[in-house]
Amino acid sequence: MPRLQKRSVSLTGHATSLALEPEFWAVLDAAAAAEGVSVAQLIVRIDEARADRPLASACRVFALSRAGRD
């Protein structure tokens, strides 16, 4: 089982840490690069659209939907 990797990000001025599997980080890194934004900026957009879903779950769902398009 892959270990979780933690990264610190700033969401609207508040520091938080996010733990995801390396495979999800790889998709988020690639998506951010493809969109010309930082990973932190991408996560802010995911955060704004996540409704009641936990942030880590929202990032995983985003990554899965993104991986399905590539």
N, C-alpha and C positions, 0 to 999 in steps of 0.2 A: 504494500500500500504506500503510495507517495506521501511524503511528509508535507505538511502545510508550510508555506513560506509566508512570513509576515512582512508587510511593507507599511510604512507610515505615509499617510496622505493628509493633506489639508482640505477640509470640506468647508467652504464658506468661512474660512478663518479659524476653524476648529480642527486641531490635530486629532487624528484617529488612526488606529492601526487596523489593517485588514489582512486576514489569513486565508489564503487560497492555495490550492494545489498548483505545482509548477506549470502544469498543462494549461490551466486557466490563465495564469499570468502571461504565458506565451501568447495566447490569443489576444488578451487585452493589450499587450505590448505591440503586437502586429496591427491591431485595429487602430490604436492611437497613431502609430506611424503612418498608416494608410490615410488617416484623416488629417494628418498634419498637426496633431495636438499632443500634449503630454498625457501620460497615463493618468496623472492626477486630474487633468481637465476632463478626460473621458469618464473617470469615476464620478466626478461632480455631475455630469450629465446623467449617468446611470442613477445616481442618488436622487436627483430631481424627479426622475420618472418612476421610481420604485414603489410608490404608494406605501402599503403596510408591510411589504416584503423586507426581510433583513438585507442589509447591504451586501453581505457576502453572497447570499442567495441570488440577489438581483444581478450581481457581477457574473455569477456562474450561468444564469439564464441568458444574459447578454452574450457571453462567450459561446454558449451552445448555439444560439441563433446566428451568431456571426460565422461560426465554423461551418454551419450548414449552407451559407451563401458562397463561401470560398471554394 
